[in-house]
Every structure is written in C-alpha cells, then in structure tokens.
C-alpha cells in the first residue's frame, strides 16, 4: 500500500464507490478504494462473455437512466448514452404494441389498432405528462439533502402526488387504462428486480425510480458498453490521485479514534472515514453485527450473442421489435399470475420478461467483422423469479426457467432463438444465464437483489432530521452504494451524496 493512513477508505470498487472517491480526491482528501475482485466496476462492467467472439456485453447492468448529467460534468467523464430508436415493443398471445419515442401519430395509430379507439392513447399521454412533471420536480433533489414529504408534495401537487406516490401502482393503472397489455407495460417499471404484486407499495417505489432519471426518465444505451462508464470513472480517479486496489477484500471494520480496515491479505489500514460501497447486510457482517435478512432479488439475467436477429411470426421487422425494450408476456394479468405462483414457491408457468438488443443502437460493442456478418447481442431480464425458487435444486430450477423462457419466446418467432444463437468453436450456444444466487456469488448482491434490498422513497418524513440518506449510526461511516436511500441502479447518486456528507462534516462544501 502507498500509505497506511487515509482520510477516506472506500470499501468496494463499484461505480458508486468510484464516484465518491473521485469527488473526495478532487476536494484534496487522500482516498483509497478496496475491491475484493480482480477488477473495478462491480455490476457496471463489460465482458467478452464468449471468448471466441469479439463482442463486449454489459453483463450485469444493461441500461442507464438515473445517472445525473451533473455527475458526468463534475467529474469530467467522456461518457455518453445513446437514445434508442424505439421505446418498446410488447407481445403477448395475439396482441402487440409498438411505441415510438417521439412519433406520436404512429404510436397513436398502434394504440388504436390494439384497443379500437383513441381513449387509451390519450390516457397514456396524460399519465406520462404527469410523470414528466413529477420527474422534473424530483430529479434535481436526488443530489441534495433529502426533501421532506410535505415539501415534495407541495411542489408536485396534491392530485399527482396522491395518484403516483400514495396510491398502489396497480390501483392507479386499473383506474387509468383499460388494456391489459398497456397496464402491464406500465407496471413492469415497478417490478424490475423487485418481487411485489401490483398493489404492493414496493412496486410504486420501484416505479418511481424508473421514471425520474435526469427529469425525463429515458432509458438509454451506454456507448461502448457499461464498462465505458467504469473506465471513465477510473480515469477520473487516477487524475485526482485515488489509490485503487483490486484483489483486496475487506474482512473487518473496527473503530477507535479512527477506523481500522482489515483485509484478506493481512494488511491493516487506518482511515478517518469509511464509505461502504457494499450492501448494508455485508457492512453489518464487517462490523461484527447480526446480519438482518435481505429480501429476495427477483430476476434471471440471460446474455446472448446472435448470428442473426430472429424473424417474428407476425411479420414485425425485428430491427424495430428489438430496437427498444421487447416486452414478452408482460400483460397486467400475466404479471400478477406469475407473482402469485412464485409467491407460492412455484416456477411461473408463463415467465414475464423483457429484452434489449444493444447492438442495434451501439455498434461499437461488436467487432467490425461481426457487424458485417449480421451478429447482434441480446440480453433478457426475466421478472418474478425470486431467489427462493432456486434455493433447492438450483441447477434444475435454472434449467426449467430457461426452458420456459425460450419456449415462450419461440411462440412469437419464425426462427427459433436456438437457431439464431452464435456457437463457439466447441459448438456450444453463446448463452449464459445468472440466477440471484449466482449474482450474489459473482458481484456480492445479497440474495441476488440488484438494489441491495427494497428501495426507499426519495424523501424523509416531515419530523425527520435533514440527511443525505447515506448516514449510519457512526458519524464517520457512510453508505455509498445501492443500499443507501436513493440508491439502486446505475446512478452514482449515493456515491455523490456520501462524498457530500463527508465534505460537509469537514466544512469543505458551501
């Protein structure tokens, strides 16, 4: 180690930890980042998943919405995200719906074809106009101390607040929309990584985080893959003098006048402040405290490399169908049914899922020869598959989930997905899947929960003290990962806020 005493030690080298480190080092503090794995970035990484092919997939995290432009500007990151030409394409049974991001007339015609009238599209426009207002109010507060419930309600307006914050999402959708497909399409944003039915307020909270990013809620593709963000953060840290260490797992944290950080290689560091870029449950273990149970992560992630895009049976151009978010069997009824079956510890007969073809938007993730041959990446995110389903007979349950997903996808394809997969030199299909248990092993997500636990509303109660949402009972220990209030997703927000909390305590912020 360059030094044994630091102003700040960051436990975990995920993107939030790197954001925090960069801000603190730019303010003149000595900062070290300790990462247990062989590389920095946590879940925000790109990998050549299939060694026979020069294709870099965003392996764990797929899209970007919540990363504020301010963080990109503050840290001098040469990183940008790309808009997708299509918002979404939804298919289920004999129904389908293509939505364009800006072409309202074409979207309106598709809604009319689905529902037989104009009312559903008008309801859609009204609903998302209200969400847009909420997003514009809420987004700027994410990099500030937590506002109070009353402050936000006053800015948002009591009507919109009641509909979008206080009322269970399922009730709102059933009141606002008539189409089962449209209700389900909206509901999916409340279920990403969250095991909840439509009337659970956890779905309402999750939904909120998926529609407020940068004041517009747009989900965009990271140019160069998710690893491009980490590379830029590493460069920013290097410019500021951050000391970065991989293969350095922290094994214990002890406190006297300063923090003692013990690592697996029997090194002991000291620091005035510790920032925990790890799950709260993992932090409790490092402190020698009783670990509180974590709620289940609820997804199966599937990464694929295709030698060609599959044709659809209904004739839809696959370059449109897969250009945005491809929603598979995600009607309101199907989502609720899948949740009920999984809650009863049964693998859902119909597993809702969504897919993203990043290479239709960002060609840089594929080598030129692959592009010229028509190759594409395809990632699938299956919902309502909690970790509990895989606790027993893990491999068999994983195989069953994959079998059902592929069968359900093939019901809509002219070309079975298996025939479109690239194959390795050993004739193995280019497909990998990650259960919650595998995500816990590989990227330290407790129970595979991509948010480190259930999300919290991004405000405080009126009688609660003003905080950044990153504090712990120890004034020199802060959360800076997804488990902080306003954590979760690829955002950098908890990293920024933890850095601000430290700087505020030191009197180094205005």
C-alpha positions in Angstrom: 0.0 0.0 0.0 1.2 3.5 -0.8 0.1 4.7 2.7 -1.3 3.1 5.8 -3.4 6.1 6.8 -6.0 7.7 4.7 -8.6 10.4 5.0 -11.2 8.1 3.4 -11.3 4.4 2.7 -14.0 3.2 0.3 -15.0 -0.5 0.7 -16.0 -1.8 -2.7 -15.0 -0.6 -6.2 -18.4 -0.5 -7.9 -19.3 2.6 -9.8 -20.8 4.4 -6.8 -17.6 3.9 -4.8 -15.6 5.3 -7.7 -17.9 8.3 -7.9 -17.4 9.0 -4.2 -13.7 8.6 -4.4 -13.3 10.9 -7.3 -15.3 13.7 -5.7 -13.4 13.4 -2.4 -10.0 13.3 -4.0 -10.8 16.3 -6.1 -11.5 18.1 -2.8 -8.0 17.3 -1.7 -8.5 14.3 0.5 -6.4 11.2 0.4 -8.6 8.3 -0.7 -8.2 4.6 -1.2 -10.6 2.1 -2.8 -10.5 -1.5 -1.8 -12.1 -4.0 -4.2 -12.4 -7.8 -3.5 -12.5 -8.9 -7.2 -9.9 -8.7 -9.9 -11.5 -5.6 -11.5 -13.2 -2.4 -10.5 -16.8 -1.7 -11.5 -18.9 -4.1 -9.6 -22.0 -4.8 -11.7 -21.3 -2.0 -14.1 -18.9 -3.9 -16.3 -18.5 -5.1 -19.9 -17.1 -8.5 -20.6 -16.1 -10.6 -23.6 -18.5 -13.2 -22.3 -17.9 -15.6 -25.2 -14.1 -15.8 -25.8 -14.4 -16.9 -29.4 -16.1 -13.7 -30.3 -15.0 -10.1 -30.0 -18.3 -8.8 -28.5 -18.3 -6.9 -25.2 -21.6 -7.4 -23.4 -22.9 -5.3 -20.5 -23.0 -8.4 -18.4 -25.0 -7.5 -15.3 -26.4 -3.9 -15.7 -27.9 -3.1 -19.0 -29.3 0.5 -19.4 -28.7 3.9 -17.9 -31.4 6.4 -16.8 -30.6 7.7 -13.3 -27.0 8.8 -13.8 -27.3 12.6 -13.5 -25.7 14.7 -16.2 -24.2 16.8 -13.3 -22.0 13.9 -12.1 -20.7 13.3 -15.7 -19.9 17.1 -15.9 -18.4 17.4 -12.4 -16.0 14.5 -12.8 -15.1 15.3 -16.4 -16.3 12.0 -17.8 -16.2 11.4 -21.6 -19.2 9.2 -21.4 -22.5 9.4 -23.2 -25.6 7.4 -23.6 -27.5 6.8 -26.8 -31.2 7.1 -27.4 -32.9 4.0 -28.8 -35.0 4.5 -32.0 -37.9 2.6 -30.5 -39.3 2.9 -27.0 -40.8 -0.5 -26.7 -42.5 -3.4 -28.4 -44.9 -5.6 -26.4 -46.1 -9.0 -27.4 -48.4 -11.5 -25.7 -50.7 -14.1 -27.2 -52.2 -12.4 -30.3 -51.6 -8.8 -29.2 -48.7 -6.5 -29.8 -47.9 -2.8 -29.4 -45.0 -0.7 -30.8 -44.4 2.6 -29.2 -42.1 5.3 -30.7 -40.3 7.8 -28.5 -41.3 10.9 -30.5 -43.6 9.8 -33.3 -46.9 10.4 -31.5 -49.1 9.9 -34.6 -47.6 6.5 -35.3 -47.8 5.5 -31.7 -51.4 6.7 -31.6 -52.3 4.5 -34.6 -50.7 1.5 -32.9 -52.7 2.1 -29.8 -55.9 2.5 -31.8 -55.2 -0.8 -33.6 -54.8 -2.5 -30.2 -57.8 -1.0 -28.5 -60.1 0.1 -31.3 -60.2 3.8 -30.3 -58.3 6.9 -29.2 -59.1 6.9 -25.5 -56.2 4.6 -24.4 -53.5 6.7 -26.1 -55.0 9.9 -24.6 -54.9 8.3 -21.2 -51.2 7.2 -21.9 -50.3 10.8 -22.9 -52.0 12.3 -19.8 -50.4 9.7 -17.4 -46.9 10.3 -18.8 -47.3 14.0 -18.8 -48.0 13.8 -15.1 -45.0 11.6 -14.6 -42.9 14.1 -16.6 -43.9 16.8 -14.2 -43.1 14.6 -11.2 -39.7 13.7 -12.7 -38.8 17.4 -13.3 -39.5 18.2 -9.7 -37.9 15.2 -8.2 -34.7 14.7 -10.3 -32.9 17.8 -9.0 -33.4 16.8 -5.4 -31.6 13.5 -5.8 -28.2 15.3 -5.5 -29.4 17.3 -2.5 -30.3 16.5 1.1 -33.5 14.6 1.3 -36.5 16.8 1.0 -39.5 16.3 3.3 -42.7 14.6 2.2 -44.6 17.9 2.5 -42.0 19.9 0.5 -42.2 17.5 -2.4 -46.0 17.1 -2.2 -46.4 20.9 -2.4 -44.1 21.1 -5.5 -45.6 18.2 -7.2 -49.3 19.0 -6.5 -51.6 17.0 -4.2 -53.5 15.3 -7.1 -50.5 13.9 -8.9 -48.8 13.1 -5.5 -51.8 11.1 -4.4 -52.0 9.1 -7.7 -48.3 8.4 -8.2 -46.9 8.3 -4.6 -49.6 7.4 -2.1 -51.7 5.0 -4.2 -50.6 1.5 -5.0 -49.5 1.4 -8.6 -51.9 -1.4 -9.6 -54.9 0.6 -8.5 -53.7 3.6 -10.4 -53.2 1.6 -13.6 -56.5 -0.1 -13.4 -58.2 3.2 -13.0 -56.3 4.9 -15.8 -56.1 2.3 -18.5 -58.4 -0.3 -20.0 -56.0 -2.5 -21.9 -54.4 -5.4 -20.1 -51.4 -5.1 -22.3 -50.9 -1.4 -21.6 -51.4 -1.8 -17.9 -48.8 -4.5 -17.8 -46.4 -2.4 -20.0 -46.5 0.4 -17.4 -46.4 -2.0 -14.4 -43.1 -3.5 -15.5 -41.2 -0.4 -14.4 -42.4 -1.2 -10.9 -41.1 -4.7 -10.9 -37.5 -4.5 -12.1 -35.6 -6.6 -9.6 -38.5 -6.2 -7.1 -40.7 -9.1 -6.0 -44.0 -7.5 -5.5 -47.6 -7.6 -6.8 -49.2 -4.6 -8.4 -50.8 -3.4 -5.2 -47.7 -3.5 -3.1 -46.2 -0.1 -2.4 -42.8 -1.5 -3.1 -43.8 -1.6 -6.7 -44.9 2.0 -6.5 -41.5 3.0 -5.1 -39.6 0.9 -7.7 -41.7 2.5 -10.4 -40.8 6.0 -9.2 -37.0 5.3 -9.6 -37.5 4.0 -13.1 -39.3 7.1 -14.4 -37.5 10.1 -13.0 -33.9 9.9 -14.3 -32.5 13.3 -15.3 -36.0 14.7 -15.3 -37.1 12.8 -18.3 -37.0 9.1 -17.3 -35.4 8.0 -20.6 -33.6 4.7 -20.6 -30.6 4.8 -22.8 -27.8 2.6 -24.0 -24.3 3.3 -22.6 -22.0 3.9 -25.6 -19.2 1.4 -25.6 -21.0 -0.8 -23.1 -21.4 -0.3 -19.3 -17.7 -0.8 -18.8 -17.1 2.5 -20.6 -18.6 4.3 -17.6 -16.2 2.5 -15.2 -13.2 3.2 -17.4 -14.0 6.9 -17.3 -14.5 6.9 -13.6 -11.2 5.1 -13.2 -9.5 7.8 -15.3 -11.1 10.5 -13.2 -9.9 8.8 -10.0 -6.4 8.5 -11.5 -6.3 12.2 -12.3 -7.3 13.0 -8.7 -4.8 10.7 -7.1 -7.1 8.0 -5.8 -5.3 4.8 -4.7 -7.1 1.8 -6.3 -6.6 -1.8 -5.1 -8.2 -4.9 -6.6 -8.0 -8.4 -5.1 -8.2 -6.7 -1.7 -11.3 -8.0 0.2 -12.1 -6.2 3.4 -12.7 -8.7 6.2 -13.5 -6.5 9.2 -14.0 -2.9 10.3 -13.1 -1.7 13.8 -13.4 1.7 15.3 -11.4 3.7 17.9 -10.3 7.2 17.2 -10.0 6.2 13.6 -11.3 3.2 11.5 -9.2 0.1 11.2 -9.8 -1.7 8.0 -8.6 -5.3 7.9 -8.1 -7.1 4.6 -7.7 -10.7 3.5 -4.0 -10.1 2.7 -3.4 -9.3 6.4 -2.9 -5.6 5.8 -4.4 -3.2 8.2 -5.2 0.3 7.1 -6.5 3.3 9.1 -8.8 6.0 7.9 -10.8 8.8 9.3 -13.9 8.0 7.3 -15.1 4.8 5.7 -17.6 4.7 2.8 -19.3 1.4 2.4 -20.0 0.6 -1.3 -21.4 -2.7 -0.4 -24.8 -4.0 0.7 -26.0 -3.0 4.2 -26.1 -6.7 5.1 -22.4 -7.1 4.1 -21.5 -4.0 6.1 -23.2 -5.4 9.2 -21.1 -8.5 8.8 -17.9 -6.5 8.5 -18.8 -4.7 11.7 -19.4 -7.9 13.5 -23.1 -7.2 13.9 -26.0 -9.6 13.4 -26.9 -9.5 9.8 -30.5 -8.7 9.1 -32.3 -10.9 6.4 -32.4 -9.3 3.0 -35.4 -9.6 0.7 -35.0 -11.7 -2.4 -33.7 -10.5 -5.6 -36.2 -11.4 -8.3 -34.8 -11.9 -11.8 -33.0 -14.2 -14.1 -30.5 -12.4 -16.4 -29.7 -14.0 -19.7 -26.9 -12.8 -22.1 -26.8 -14.0 -25.7 -24.8 -13.4 -28.8 -26.8 -13.9 -32.0 -25.5 -14.6 -35.5 -28.7 -13.0 -36.8 -31.9 -11.4 -35.4 -34.9 -13.8 -35.4 -37.9 -13.0 -37.6 -41.2 -12.7 -35.9 -44.3 -14.7 -36.9 -46.5 -11.6 -37.1 -44.2 -10.0 -39.7 -42.9 -7.2 -37.5 -39.4 -6.0 -38.6 -37.0 -7.5 -36.0 -34.8 -4.4 -36.3 -37.8 -2.4 -34.9 -39.1 -5.1 -32.5 -35.8 -5.5 -30.7 -34.6 -1.9 -31.0 -36.2 -0.7 -27.8 -37.4 -2.8 -24.9 -39.0 -6.0 -26.1 -41.7 -7.0 -23.6 -42.6 -10.7 -23.5 -45.8 -11.9 -21.8 -46.0 -8.8 -19.6 -49.7 -8.1 -19.5 -51.1 -7.0 -16.2 -52.8 -10.4 -15.8 -49.7 -12.3 -16.7 -47.5 -10.3 -14.2 -50.0 -10.8 -11.4 -50.4 -14.5 -12.1 -46.6 -15.0 -12.3 -46.2 -13.3 -8.9 -48.9 -15.4 -7.3 -47.3 -18.6 -8.5 -43.8 -17.6 -7.4 -45.1 -16.4 -4.0 -46.5 -20.0 -3.6 -42.9 -21.3 -4.3 -43.8 -22.5 -7.8 -41.9 -21.6 -11.0 -44.4 -19.5 -13.0 -45.9 -21.3 -16.0 -45.6 -18.1 -18.0 -42.5 -16.0 -17.0 -42.7 -12.3 -17.9 -39.5 -11.0 -19.4 -38.0 -8.1 -21.4 -35.1 -8.0 -23.8 -32.7 -5.4 -25.1 -30.6 -5.5 -28.3 -27.9 -3.0 -27.5 -26.0 -3.6 -30.8 -28.9 -2.1 -32.8 -28.2 1.2 -31.0 -24.4 1.0 -30.2 -22.4 -0.8 -32.8 -19.1 -0.2 -31.0 -19.6 -3.2 -28.7 -19.1 -5.6 -31.7 -16.0 -6.1 -33.8 -16.4 -4.9 -37.4 -16.3 -8.4 -38.8 -19.2 -9.5 -36.5 -21.2 -6.5 -37.6 -20.7 -7.2 -41.2 -21.9 -10.7 -40.7 -25.1 -9.6 -39.0 -24.3 -10.5 -35.4 -26.1 -8.9 -32.5 -26.2 -9.0 -28.7 -29.4 -9.8 -26.9 -30.0 -9.6 -23.2 -33.0 -10.9 -21.4 -34.3 -9.8 -17.9 -36.9 -12.2 -16.5 -39.3 -11.0 -13.7 -40.9 -12.7 -10.8 -38.1 -15.3 -10.3 -37.2 -14.7 -6.6 -34.1 -16.3 -5.1 -36.3 -18.7 -3.1 -37.2 -20.5 -6.3 -33.6 -21.5 -6.7 -32.7 -22.4 -3.1 -33.4 -26.1 -3.7 -32.3 -28.0 -6.8 -30.7 -24.8 -8.1 -29.4 -26.1 -11.4 -32.6 -27.9 -12.3 -34.7 -24.9 -11.5 -32.4 -22.7 -13.6 -32.7 -25.1 -16.5 -36.5 -25.1 -16.1 -36.7 -21.3 -16.1 -34.6 -21.1 -19.2 -36.6 -23.8 -21.0 -39.9 -22.0 -20.3 -38.4 -18.6 -21.3 -37.1 -20.0 -24.6 -40.3 -21.8 -25.4 -42.4 -18.7 -24.7 -40.1 -16.5 -26.8 -40.2 -19.0 -29.7 -44.0 -18.8 -29.7 -43.6 -15.4 -31.3 -40.6 -16.2 -33.6 -40.4 -17.5 -37.1 -36.8 -18.5 -36.4 -36.4 -20.4 -33.0 -34.0 -18.5 -30.9 -31.8 -21.5 -30.6 -31.1 -21.4 -34.4 -30.1 -17.8 -34.1 -27.5 -18.1 -31.4 -23.8 -17.9 -32.3 -21.9 -21.1 -31.4 -18.4 -21.5 -30.0 -15.6 -23.5 -31.6 -16.8 -26.3 -29.4 -20.3 -26.0 -30.8 -21.8 -24.6 -27.6 -24.5 -21.9 -27.8 -23.5 -18.4 -26.9 -25.9 -18.0 -24.0 -25.2 -17.5 -20.3 -27.8 -17.1 -17.5 -27.4 -15.7 -14.0 -29.8 -16.6 -11.1 -30.0 -14.4 -8.0 -27.7 -16.9 -6.2 -25.1 -16.5 -9.0 -25.3 -12.7 -8.8 -24.7 -13.0 -5.1 -21.6 -15.1 -5.7 -20.2 -13.0 -8.5 -21.0 -9.4 -7.6 -21.9 -9.7 -3.9 -25.6 -8.8 -4.3 -27.3 -10.3 -1.2 -30.0 -12.8 -2.3 -29.2 -11.5 -5.8 -31.0 -8.2 -5.0 -29.9 -5.7 -7.6 -30.8 -2.8 -5.2 -29.2 -4.5 -2.1 -32.7 -4.6 -0.7 -36.1 -2.9 -1.1 -35.9 0.7 -2.3 -36.9 3.6 -0.1 -39.0 6.6 -1.2 -36.6 9.5 -2.1 -37.8 11.8 0.7 -37.9 12.0 4.5 -40.9 12.4 6.8 -41.6 15.9 8.0 -40.3 15.3 11.5 -37.1 13.5 10.5 -33.8 15.3 10.6 -32.2 16.6 7.4 -29.8 14.0 6.0 -28.2 12.9 2.7 -29.7 9.4 3.0 -26.3 7.8 3.4 -25.8 8.1 7.1 -25.2 5.3 9.6 -25.2 5.4 13.5 -21.5 6.1 13.3 -20.8 9.7 12.1 -17.7 8.6 10.3 -19.2 5.7 8.4 -21.5 6.2 5.4 -23.2 4.1 2.9 -22.3 4.9 -0.7 -23.9 2.0 -2.6 -27.3 0.8 -3.8 -28.5 0.3 -0.2 -28.5 4.0 0.6 -31.7 6.0 0.3 -31.9 7.0 -3.4 -29.5 4.1 -4.2 -30.1 1.4 -6.7 -29.5 1.3 -10.4 -26.5 2.8 -12.3 -26.7 6.3 -11.0 -23.7 7.4 -9.0 -26.2 9.2 -6.8 -25.3 7.6 -3.5 -21.6 7.9 -4.3 -22.1 11.7 -4.8 -24.2 12.1 -1.7 -21.8 10.1 0.6 -19.0 12.3 -0.7 -21.0 15.4 0.1 -21.8 14.2 3.6 -18.1 13.8 4.3 -17.2 17.1 2.8 -20.0 18.8 4.8 -18.7 17.3 8.0 -15.2 18.6 7.2 -16.6 22.1 6.3 -15.4 21.7 2.7 -18.7 22.5 1.0 -20.6 25.7 0.6 
